[in-house]
Amino acid sequence: MDKCRIALSIDLPLPQIDKELQQVADMLLATLDMRDNTTGQHSRNVAKYAMAAGTALGLSQEDVKTLYIVGIFHDVGKFGIAENVLFKPGKLNKEETDQVRTHSTRSADIVRSISSIKELANIVECHHERYDGTGYPHGLKGEEIPLMSRILSVADAFDAMTTQRCYKKSLCLEDAVKELRSMIFSQFDPAVVEMFVQWLTDQGFLENACRTTQGPQENKKAEGGYGTAWVQGGCIMIKDPAPGFPKAAIIPCPEVSLFINGAEVQQSIEVNSKDQIKIETISHKEPGFVKIRLSQDKLQAFLEIKSENHISYQLEDVDPGTKLQLSVRKKSTKSCPATFAEILKLLEKQGITYGIDYNVIKQLVDFPYDGTVEVAKGQAPTAPLDGKIELFFQETIRNFENADENTNIDFKEINKLPTVTIGDPLALNCDPRHGMPGKDVTGGILKPKEPLYYKLLAGKGVEIVEKGTKAIAAIEGLPKVKRSGINWTVSVDSLLFHKGDVNMGTGNIRFKGNVHIAGCVDNGMSVSATGDIVVGSLVTGAKVTAGSNLSVKGNVVNCELIAGGFVVLSKAIQPLLSQLCQYLLEAYGFAEASFNRIAINKPIRIGNILTYMKERNFNRQLTFAETINKKLKEYDLKLLGTHEELLMGAITRLCGINLLNFNTPEDFRTVIDNIKTVLGYIESTTATEGTVKIACALNSSIKSSGPVHIVGPGCFNTEIISDSSVVVSGVFRGGNIRAGDHAHIYEAGSEMGTKTLIAVPDGKSIKIDRANPGVSIQIGKKSKVLNDKMTGVELYADDDNQIKIKCS
């Protein structure tokens, strides 16, 4: 029999499958046959071998039918493999190997596309998984692999071994069986291999495949009068020769002891039927051993095994001939060198009592294996979760480095300082979590590693609350953290010291706290702080807003300066927001009533109603937000702190097409309430009075909630607005002063009559050391123009509300 084609002789009825599925299978296999003459037939062989193995394992008829189907389809994914790779005679490189390994997934995808068998795709996909977990595509191990995939794996490998390919020769059946058995526990399920081999033996394939026969010349002689000898059923049979013909001869082999008439014979000898012939086959045993080995951490116990190998020989049947060359078939039987109970006792002797895998031990006893196998596994302690300090602020300047290409970037605002205000959370000390204890294979308790604890400490400007777990800001400023081992010290620096100039390279400065700038503030830049601002040099074409005091040691040119910024901001926007709230409440009442009437019959959003109202009789009320939005751009809203985002979010929702996005009256009312919240914050906040102290100002605007003092050469074409007194130690020429208290000017106006205005409220006075003609004086509602040059004068309003001049 052709040992490579025993699948053709398997006497198993092929299952009846759906006609349409059979047509698909026939088409695919025919296509494979056209591509080469091995793959299509290989699939048919594997299907039969898989059926045989399933039958030997006692599976149901339905399962055997499934094995036939997956066998037919298991390699159809090889359509996608290049022929120069699939039929390459030599060794494949890594890239080619990876390409070939995709065929199991490709085959499974084809099966999934066939609705009647799509549930079998996983079996096909896993037929190259290995029992030890090193297979592909998923690296499944042992019984994680579907049973039918394990059967398909053995059938696939057996046909590949016994079929000649372009890159290898075929094995005889006996060698193929040896190869299968050598790879149990590594590639194959031992139970599947043993039952398949037993089936081959029961069907007579192994015995027939390994039988040796006499050559044609000896057979021809056996047909004449020659004496003949043969082996049948392990016994030597003799036929005496015809008279005058030679007797048959027996040639012994090393694996048996041949006794003729009681004497051992080691060379060729002639015999007849009356001779007493005795054969004794030689057998021996190769001893094995079992050893226990513990891992260093005692979390694993391994069984190191070398199987006992029982070697015996069985006399082969030989056809009649004049010369009988004895031959034997070697039989090697492996057995575990220890019983199940003996292995357990050995484990007990080593103190191994926990995590023993009895199933693995039983398999090792039933299906001997040479190598090292894990037989017990402890429970490792779970890792602890270390404590950590979670910071609520960025430790570095934030910028727009992650902005997408559609983001409009203001490069003056690209750097944002992580400043905080009073009460802002800075850091949270998260408690660690202890790990759970484990147990080693000897039953010993394994303690988990201790988690790492951190300490949260308060530096300057920080308060620790909530039982030491949370740090909050006690002052406004720049948050910082210093790490030293497990100690994290959080502090807030209320002063930002900027060493150089403020320019496009540094970006604008926005800071909660005090700012000291050593250099200049360049054209187009902006500096704002909730506290004091000190500028050590020139300020040109810039805007500087201080929450409290502002001091500029250099000249101020074409600038806007604000001190006591929150007071200035509040006076500017509070009336606007109050008016907006009034307008919105009027619109809300009408819109809510309309919504409640219309929404009963059909779905509608209040945004639709508001948009209609904006185009009709509520245009003034619903466009006022857009007016305010433009006005707010003139002010530094950073002074509102967290309320800036609340205010701008509400204003944005009221502008333009955004008005359509309001769904319900409650949604619209929420925006009104947010604006009222900002108003409440402005009204309840106690503002800090700010002072301005500068040397010289040209073409600038100065606003302050407190006193303004010009200590240098003076001001030219400049406006000064103060809620308190104004003192100009030098010249004030061009522009106007509007003081909330007394004003004192060293020299006002010019000999050329440059337009200059100095104004104070009723009851306040204006002192001018040198007054030039053309200076306008305003006290309360009364005004006066000085026509003459005067020195050392004080101007005030008398009881008749007339402006009087008092000379010193």
ZAMARGU-4260 file (C-alpha; in steps of 0.2 Angstrom, whole numbers, plus 5000, padded with zeros to 4 digits):
<rodrens>
0) 5000/5000/5000 | 5006/5018/4996 | 5010/5024/5014 | 5007/5042/5008 | 4989/5039/5003
5) 4982/5028/5016 | 4968/5042/5018 | 4961/5034/5002 | 4959/5018/5011 | 4950/5024/5026
10) 4934/5015/5027 | 4923/5029/5035 | 4907/5035/5027 | 4908/5053/5022 | 4895/5064/5031
15) 4881/5071/5021 | 4883/5090/5021 | 4872/5104/5013 | 4872/5103/4994 | 4876/5122/4992
20) 4891/5120/5005 | 4897/5104/4996 | 4897/5115/4980 | 4907/5128/4988 | 4919/5116/4995
25) 4921/5107/4978 | 4925/5123/4969 | 4938/5129/4982 | 4947/5112/4982 | 4946/5111/4963
30) 4954/5128/4962 | 4968/5123/4974 | 4971/5107/4963 | 4973/5119/4948 | 4986/5129/4958
35) 4996/5114/4963 | 4993/5095/4965 | 4996/5094/4984 | 4985/5107/4993 | 4968/5101/4987
40) 4972/5083/4991 | 4980/5088/5007 | 4963/5096/5013 | 4954/5080/5008 | 4966/5069/5017
45) 4966/5080/5033 | 4947/5079/5033 | 4947/5060/5033 | 4961/5059/5047 | 4952/5071/5057
50) 4936/5060/5056 | 4946/5045/5061 | 4953/5054/5076 | 4936/5060/5081 | 4929/5043/5079
55) 4943/5035/5090 | 4940/5048/5103 | 4921/5043/5104 | 4914/5060/5097 | 4896/5061/5091
60) 4892/5059/5073 | 4888/5078/5072 | 4905/5082/5079 | 4913/5070/5067 | 4904/5079/5053
65) 4911/5096/5059 | 4928/5088/5059 | 4926/5084/5041 | 4920/5101/5036 | 4934/5110/5045
70) 4947/5098/5038 | 4940/5103/5020 | 4941/5121/5023 | 4957/5123/5035 | 4969/5128/5021
75) 4958/5138/5009 | 4966/5154/5015 | 4982/5149/5006 | 4974/5157/4991 | 4982/5173/4998
80) 4999/5167/4999 | 5012/5171/4985 | 5017/5155/4976 | 5035/5159/4977 | 5033/5158/4996
85) 5021/5144/4997 | 5031/5132/4986 | 5048/5138/4990 | 5060/5123/4991 | 5072/5131/5004
90) 5070/5138/5021 | 5058/5153/5023 | 5065/5169/5030 | 5055/5178/5044 | 5045/5189/5032
95) 5040/5174/5022 | 5036/5164/5038 | 5025/5178/5044 | 5016/5178/5027 | 5013/5159/5027
100) 5006/5161/5045 | 4992/5172/5040 | 4983/5158/5031 | 4974/5151/5046 | 4966/5168/5049
105) 4962/5170/5030 | 4954/5153/5030 | 4944/5157/5046 | 4938/5173/5037 | 4932/5163/5022
110) 4923/5151/5033 | 4915/5166/5042 | 4908/5172/5025 | 4898/5156/5023 | 4883/5159/5034
115) 4879/5140/5037 | 4896/5136/5045 | 4902/5153/5051 | 4902/5147/5069 | 4916/5134/5064
120) 4928/5149/5060 | 4937/5148/5077 | 4941/5130/5075 | 4949/5133/5058 | 4958/5149/5065
125) 4966/5139/5079 | 4972/5124/5070 | 4990/5130/5071 | 4990/5133/5090 | 5002/5123/5100
130) 4999/5113/5116 | 5013/5123/5125 | 5006/5140/5120 | 5019/5144/5107 | 5008/5142/5092
135) 4999/5155/5082 | 4989/5166/5079 | 4983/5169/5097 | 4996/5159/5108 | 4983/5148/5116
140) 4989/5134/5128 | 4982/5117/5132 | 4963/5116/5134 | 4962/5134/5129 | 4963/5127/5112
145) 4946/5120/5105 | 4946/5101/5105 | 4942/5100/5087 | 4957/5112/5083 | 4968/5100/5093
150) 4962/5086/5082 | 4964/5096/5066 | 4982/5100/5071 | 4986/5081/5073 | 4978/5076/5056
155) 4986/5091/5047 | 5003/5087/5054 | 5001/5068/5050 | 4997/5070/5032 | 5011/5083/5030
160) 5023/5071/5037 | 5018/5056/5026 | 5017/5066/5010 | 5031/5072/4999 | 5032/5090/4996
165) 5044/5101/4986 | 5053/5106/5001 | 5054/5089/5010 | 5053/5070/5008 | 5039/5059/5016
170) 5041/5048/5031 | 5035/5031/5033 | 5020/5028/5044 | 5031/5021/5059 | 5042/5036/5058
175) 5027/5048/5057 | 5020/5041/5072 | 5037/5042/5081 | 5037/5061/5076 | 5019/5064/5083
180) 5023/5056/5099 | 5039/5066/5101 | 5029/5082/5101 | 5015/5078/5113 | 5014/5091/5127
185) 5024/5103/5116 | 5014/5104/5099 | 5000/5091/5102 | 4987/5085/5114 | 4994/5068/5120
190) 4976/5061/5121 | 4973/5065/5103 | 4989/5058/5097 | 4988/5042/5107 | 4970/5038/5101
195) 4974/5042/5083 | 4989/5030/5084 | 4978/5017/5092 | 4966/5019/5078 | 4979/5017/5065
200) 4985/5001/5074 | 4968/4994/5075 | 4965/4997/5056 | 4981/4988/5052 | 4989/5002/5044
205) 5005/5002/5055 | 5008/4983/5053 | 5006/4983/5034 | 5016/4998/5032 | 5032/4991/5040
210) 5031/4973/5034 | 5047/4967/5024 | 5046/4955/5010 | 5058/4943/5001 | 5066/4948/4985
215) 5059/4942/4968 | 5073/4929/4966 | 5070/4920/4983 | 5051/4920/4979 | 5054/4912/4963
220) 5065/4899/4971 | 5051/4895/4983 | 5040/4890/4970 | 5052/4875/4965 | 5058/4861/4975
225) 5069/4871/4986 | 5067/4870/5005 | 5058/4886/5011 | 5056/4895/5027 | 5045/4910/5032
230) 5039/4919/5048 | 5020/4920/5051 | 5013/4927/5067 | 5030/4927/5075 | 5033/4909/5072
235) 5046/4902/5060 | 5038/4890/5048 | 5048/4877/5038 | 5045/4867/5022 | 5056/4853/5018
240) 5064/4852/5000 | 5060/4840/4987 | 5073/4826/4986 | 5090/4833/4979 | 5086/4851/4983
245) 5094/4861/4997 | 5086/4864/5013 | 5081/4882/5018 | 5093/4893/5028 | 5089/4904/5042
250) 5100/4920/5045 | 5099/4927/5063 | 5099/4945/5067 | 5107/4954/5082 | 5090/4958/5091
255) 5085/4940/5094 | 5093/4924/5100 | 5090/4909/5089 | 5091/4892/5096 | 5092/4876/5084
260) 5090/4860/5094 | 5094/4868/5110 | 5110/4877/5104 | 5111/4895/5101 | 5116/4900/5083
265) 5123/4916/5077 | 5127/4912/5059 | 5117/4906/5044 | 5111/4888/5046 | 5101/4876/5036
270) 5086/4868/5044 | 5072/4856/5041 | 5055/4854/5048 | 5061/4841/5061 | 5073/4854/5069
275) 5068/4862/5086 | 5068/4880/5083 | 5066/4893/5097 | 5067/4912/5096 | 5070/4923/5111
280) 5068/4942/5107 | 5080/4953/5117 | 5072/4967/5128 | 5079/4979/5140 | 5074/4994/5150
285) 5082/5012/5150 | 5079/5019/5168 | 5070/5036/5171 | 5069/5047/5186 | 5058/5060/5194
290) 5064/5076/5203 | 5056/5090/5211 | 5063/5108/5209 | 5057/5123/5218 | 5058/5141/5211
295) 5069/5153/5221 | 5053/5162/5227 | 5044/5146/5231 | 5030/5151/5220 | 5032/5137/5208
300) 5036/5119/5209 | 5042/5109/5194 | 5043/5091/5190 | 5058/5086/5180 | 5055/5069/5172
305) 5064/5057/5161 | 5053/5042/5156 | 5057/5024/5158 | 5059/5017/5141 | 5055/4998/5138
310) 5064/4992/5122 | 5058/4976/5115 | 5058/4968/5098 | 5044/4958/5088 | 5048/4946/5075
315) 5042/4952/5058 | 5032/4941/5046 | 5042/4937/5031 | 5036/4928/5015 | 5042/4911/5011
320) 5060/4910/5003 | 5075/4899/5003 | 5084/4910/5014 | 5075/4918/5029 | 5083/4934/5035
325) 5076/4936/5052 | 5070/4954/5055 | 5062/4962/5069 | 5051/4977/5073 | 5058/4988/5087
330) 5045/4992/5100 | 5048/5006/5112 | 5036/5009/5126 | 5038/5024/5138 | 5031/5024/5155
335) 5032/5036/5170 | 5045/5031/5182 | 5033/5035/5197 | 5015/5032/5200 | 5002/5046/5204
340) 5003/5042/5222 | 5022/5041/5222 | 5023/5059/5214 | 5011/5066/5227 | 5021/5058/5241
345) 5037/5065/5234 | 5029/5083/5233 | 5023/5080/5251 | 5041/5076/5256 | 5047/5092/5249
350) 5033/5101/5259 | 5023/5106/5243 | 5005/5106/5249 | 4997/5121/5240 | 4992/5125/5222
355) 4996/5107/5216 | 4989/5104/5198 | 4983/5086/5200 | 4977/5085/5182 | 4994/5089/5175
360) 5002/5075/5186 | 4989/5063/5180 | 4993/5067/5162 | 5011/5065/5165 | 5008/5048/5172
365) 4996/5042/5158 | 5006/5050/5144 | 5024/5050/5148 | 5034/5065/5144 | 5053/5070/5145
370) 5056/5087/5152 | 5051/5100/5165 | 5033/5103/5169 | 5025/5115/5182 | 5015/5105/5194
375) 5011/5117/5208 | 5009/5136/5208 | 5007/5147/5223 | 4998/5164/5224 | 5009/5179/5222
380) 5005/5194/5233 | 4996/5207/5224 | 5006/5223/5221 | 5002/5238/5232 | 4996/5254/5224
385) 5008/5268/5230 | 5002/5284/5236 | 5004/5299/5225 | 5003/5318/5226 | 4991/5324/5212
390) 4994/5342/5207 | 4980/5353/5202 | 4991/5366/5193 | 5004/5365/5179 | 5022/5366/5185
395) 5028/5375/5169 | 5021/5389/5158 | 5007/5382/5147 | 5007/5386/5129 | 4997/5381/5113
400) 5009/5367/5107 | 4995/5355/5106 | 4984/5366/5096 | 4977/5360/5080 | 4980/5368/5063
405) 4963/5377/5064 | 4966/5385/5080 | 4969/5404/5079 | 4984/5408/5090 | 4987/5425/5098
410) 5006/5423/5100 | 5006/5437/5113 | 4995/5426/5124 | 5005/5409/5120 | 5012/5408/5137
415) 5000/5406/5152 | 5007/5407/5169 | 4998/5394/5181 | 4992/5407/5194 | 4980/5403/5207
420) 4968/5413/5219 | 4964/5411/5237 | 4955/5395/5241 | 4960/5386/5224 | 4965/5368/5227
425) 4983/5365/5223 | 4987/5347/5228 | 4979/5331/5234 | 4988/5317/5244 | 4981/5301/5238
430) 4982/5287/5250 | 4991/5271/5245 | 4982/5254/5244 | 4990/5239/5252 | 4992/5223/5242
435) 4984/5206/5247 | 4996/5193/5254 | 5000/5178/5244 | 5004/5160/5248 | 5019/5149/5241
440) 5018/5131/5236 | 5023/5125/5254 | 5008/5135/5261 | 5019/5149/5268 | 5011/5166/5268
445) 5020/5179/5257 | 5018/5197/5263 | 5015/5210/5250 | 5027/5224/5247 | 5024/5240/5258
450) 5016/5254/5248 | 5025/5271/5247 | 5018/5285/5257 | 5020/5303/5253 | 5019/5318/5264
455) 5011/5334/5258 | 5018/5349/5267 | 5013/5368/5267 | 5025/5381/5261 | 5023/5400/5260
460) 5005/5405/5255 | 4998/5387/5257 | 4986/5379/5269 | 4984/5360/5272 | 4966/5355/5275
465) 4955/5339/5276 | 4966/5330/5288 | 4982/5334/5279 | 4977/5327/5262 | 4973/5343/5253
470) 4983/5359/5250 | 4974/5375/5245 | 4981/5393/5241 | 4980/5405/5256 | 4986/5419/5244
475) 4986/5423/5226 | 5001/5420/5216 | 5012/5407/5207 | 5010/5389/5214 | 5026/5379/5215
480) 5031/5362/5222 | 5047/5356/5229 | 5051/5337/5230 | 5063/5329/5243 | 5061/5310/5244
485) 5043/5307/5250 | 5040/5325/5255 | 5031/5337/5243 | 5031/5355/5249 | 5018/5366/5240
490) 5020/5385/5241 | 5013/5400/5232 | 5024/5415/5227 | 5014/5431/5228 | 5027/5440/5218
495) 5032/5436/5200 | 5049/5443/5196 | 5052/5445/5178 | 5070/5448/5175 | 5070/5455/5157
500) 5058/5464/5145 | 5040/5460/5141 | 5040/5457/5122 | 5034/5445/5109 | 5047/5432/5115
505) 5040/5432/5132 | 5021/5435/5128 | 5009/5445/5139 | 5010/5443/5157 | 4993/5438/5166
510) 4996/5435/5185 | 4986/5433/5201 | 4997/5442/5213 | 5011/5455/5212 | 5022/5457/5197
515) 5040/5465/5196 | 5047/5468/5179 | 5065/5473/5179 | 5065/5478/5161 | 5054/5487/5148
520) 5036/5483/5142 | 5037/5484/5123 | 5025/5490/5111 | 5008/5480/5109 | 5011/5470/5125
525) 5000/5469/5140 | 5003/5466/5158 | 4990/5463/5171 | 4990/5457/5189 | 4978/5456/5204
530) 4991/5464/5215 | 5004/5477/5213 | 5014/5480/5197 | 5032/5488/5197 | 5040/5491/5180
535) 5059/5495/5181 | 5061/5504/5165 | 5052/5511/5149 | 5034/5506/5145 | 5029/5510/5127
540) 5013/5507/5117 | 5007/5494/5130 | 4993/5491/5142 | 4997/5489/5161 | 4983/5484/5173
545) 4986/5482/5192 | 4973/5476/5204 | 4981/5488/5217 | 4996/5499/5215 | 5006/5503/5199
550) 5023/5510/5198 | 5034/5514/5183 | 5051/5520/5185 | 5054/5524/5167 | 5045/5534/5155
555) 5027/5530/5149 | 5024/5533/5130 | 5007/5529/5121 | 5001/5518/5135 | 4986/5514/5145
560) 4989/5512/5164 | 4976/5506/5176 | 4978/5504/5195 | 4965/5497/5207 | 4959/5488/5191
565) 4945/5479/5199 | 4937/5495/5204 | 4939/5502/5187 | 4933/5487/5179 | 4918/5486/5190
570) 4913/5504/5187 | 4914/5501/5168 | 4904/5484/5166 | 4892/5484/5181 | 4880/5496/5173
575) 4881/5486/5157 | 4878/5469/5165 | 4863/5476/5175 | 4855/5483/5159 | 4858/5466/5150
580) 4850/5457/5164 | 4835/5468/5163 | 4833/5466/5145 | 4835/5447/5146 | 4822/5445/5159
585) 4810/5455/5148 | 4814/5444/5133 | 4813/5428/5144 | 4795/5432/5150 | 4788/5434/5132
590) 4798/5419/5126 | 4793/5407/5140 | 4775/5411/5137 | 4776/5408/5118 | 4786/5392/5121
595) 4773/5385/5133 | 4759/5388/5120 | 4768/5381/5105 | 4777/5366/5113 | 4760/5358/5117
600) 4756/5354/5099 | 4773/5353/5091 | 4792/5351/5096 | 4801/5367/5096 | 4816/5375/5104
605) 4815/5391/5113 | 4830/5397/5103 | 4819/5398/5087 | 4807/5409/5097 | 4821/5420/5103
610) 4828/5422/5085 | 4811/5427/5079 | 4810/5440/5093 | 4827/5447/5089 | 4821/5451/5071
615) 4805/5459/5077 | 4800/5468/5093 | 4815/5463/5105 | 4829/5468/5094 | 4837/5480/5106
620) 4836/5468/5121 | 4843/5453/5111 | 4857/5462/5102 | 4863/5471/5118 | 4874/5456/5122
625) 4883/5458/5106 | 4886/5477/5110 | 4893/5472/5127 | 4904/5458/5120 | 4913/5471/5109
630) 4915/5483/5124 | 4922/5469/5136 | 4937/5467/5124 | 4943/5484/5130 | 4945/5478/5148
635) 4956/5465/5157 | 4943/5452/5163 | 4957/5442/5171 | 4953/5453/5186 | 4937/5443/5188
640) 4946/5427/5192 | 4936/5411/5189 | 4920/5422/5185 | 4928/5428/5168 | 4924/5411/5161
645) 4907/5411/5168 | 4903/5428/5161 | 4911/5425/5143 | 4902/5409/5142 | 4885/5417/5145
650) 4889/5432/5133 | 4895/5420/5119 | 4879/5410/5120 | 4869/5426/5117 | 4878/5432/5102
655) 4874/5428/5084 | 4868/5411/5078 | 4872/5404/5095 | 4855/5410/5101 | 4847/5396/5091
660) 4855/5383/5102 | 4844/5386/5117 | 4832/5371/5119 | 4821/5375/5134 | 4816/5391/5144
665) 4827/5383/5159 | 4842/5383/5147 | 4840/5402/5143 | 4836/5406/5162 | 4853/5397/5167
670) 4862/5410/5156 | 4853/5425/5164 | 4857/5417/5182 | 4876/5416/5177 | 4876/5434/5173
675) 4868/5438/5189 | 4881/5428/5198 | 4895/5438/5191 | 4885/5454/5195 | 4883/5448/5213
680) 4902/5444/5214 | 4906/5462/5208 | 4894/5470/5221 | 4900/5459/5235 | 4919/5461/5232
685) 4928/5473/5243 | 4940/5482/5230 | 4958/5487/5234 | 4962/5505/5231 | 4976/5507/5219
690) 4989/5520/5217 | 4999/5526/5202 | 5017/5532/5204 | 5026/5536/5188 | 5040/5547/5182
695) 5034/5554/5165 | 5019/5550/5153 | 5017/5555/5135 | 5001/5552/5124 | 4995/5540/5137
700) 4979/5536/5148 | 4980/5534/5167 | 4966/5527/5177 | 4966/5524/5196 | 4954/5520/5210
705) 4967/5529/5221 | 4980/5543/5221 | 4990/5547/5206 | 5008/5554/5208 | 5019/5559/5194
710) 5036/5561/5202 | 5047/5565/5186 | 5046/5578/5172 | 5027/5577/5171 | 5014/5572/5158
715) 5011/5578/5140 | 4995/5575/5130 | 4989/5563/5143 | 4973/5559/5152 | 4973/5556/5171
720) 4957/5549/5179 | 4957/5546/5198 | 4945/5542/5211 | 4957/5551/5223 | 4970/5565/5222
725) 4982/5569/5208 | 4999/5576/5211 | 5010/5581/5196 | 5028/5586/5203 | 5033/5592/5185
730) 5024/5599/5170 | 5006/5594/5165 | 5004/5600/5147 | 4990/5595/5135 | 4976/5582/5140
735) 4966/5583/5156 | 4965/5578/5174 | 4949/5572/5182 | 4953/5569/5200 | 4941/5563/5214
740) 4950/5573/5227 | 4962/5588/5227 | 4974/5590/5213 | 4991/5598/5214 | 5001/5603/5199
745) 5018/5610/5198 | 5016/5618/5181 | 5000/5617/5171 | 4998/5621/5152 | 5011/5630/5141
750) 5015/5648/5135 | 5008/5643/5118 | 4991/5640/5126 | 4991/5621/5124 | 4973/5614/5129
755) 4974/5608/5147 | 4960/5603/5158 | 4961/5600/5177 | 4944/5595/5185 | 4940/5591/5204
760) 4923/5588/5212 | 4913/5601/5222 | 4922/5605/5239 | 4939/5600/5232 | 4953/5612/5227
765) 4967/5613/5214 | 4984/5620/5218 | 4995/5625/5204 | 5013/5632/5207 | 5015/5639/5189
770) 4999/5641/5178 | 5001/5646/5160 | 4987/5655/5151 | 4973/5644/5143 | 4972/5631/5157
775) 4954/5626/5160 | 4949/5623/5178 | 4933/5614/5183 | 4927/5612/5201 | 4910/5603/5201
780) 4899/5610/5187 | 4908/5627/5187 | 4923/5630/5175 | 4935/5644/5172 | 4949/5647/5160
785) 4965/5655/5166 | 4970/5670/5155 | 4985/5676/5163 | 5001/5667/5169 | 5000/5664/5187
790) 5011/5657/5201 | 5007/5649/5218 | 4988/5649/5216 | 4975/5638/5224 | 4958/5637/5215
795) 4942/5633/5225 | 4923/5636/5225 | 4916/5648/5237 | 4899/5647/5246 | 4891/5655/5230
800) 4898/5641/5220 | 4910/5653/5211 | 4928/5648/5207 | 4940/5659/5217 | 4959/5660/5216
805) 4969/5661/5231 | 4987/5667/5229 | 5001/5660/5242
</rodrens>
